[in-house]
Amino acid sequence: MINTDYLSGLLLGLSLILAIGSQNAFVLKQGLKREHVFFICLFCALSDAILISAGVAGFGAVTARYPHVVEIAKIAGALFLLVYGLQSLYASWRKSHAMSTEGQAVGSLKKALLLCFGFTWLNPHVYLDTLVLVGMVSTGASSKLVFASGAVSASFLFFFALGYGARLLRPLFAAPKAWNVLDALVGVLMLYLAGHLYFGS
């Protein structure tokens, strides 16, 4: 039988991470391109693991006491999303055939991880979800360690499923035009998230 604390952490982690956001869109795109999928998924999952562990350990109290930390991250995150969104829209307009899935140049792992770092660590909602919310909910668990392991498991399960499951959509993206549409959708999503992050949070 699954431990109730583990199950609670797992379900909470999945409920928080399932929402479509900039990080998930990036992982999906990397999965479709089959570029550095393992390292991107691992980076996202390990980042969540670090933040969840810090939240359960009590760091949520620090962010509650010093809210300016979240405010700084909000501004930096909005700028990052704005720039990436504009780049995606430009790519959807100019790169009519460069985004085909076969024979394209593979981007560097360093660049991919830097982008992933921005989507992960410059997103203040990540801190609110992991450090504050998960941290607060964990106080009701009989074993914080088991609860945290459940939440961490959710991150590993989701990111690797998203990254490697994206290949099921590859037939749809065999046409270069589909990549233009994806770039456009990602660009619009990033601009919306940037505005929502800066003006609506």
Order of alpha helices (4+ residues) and beta strands (2+ residues): alpha-alpha-alpha-alpha-alpha-alpha-alpha-alpha-alpha-alpha
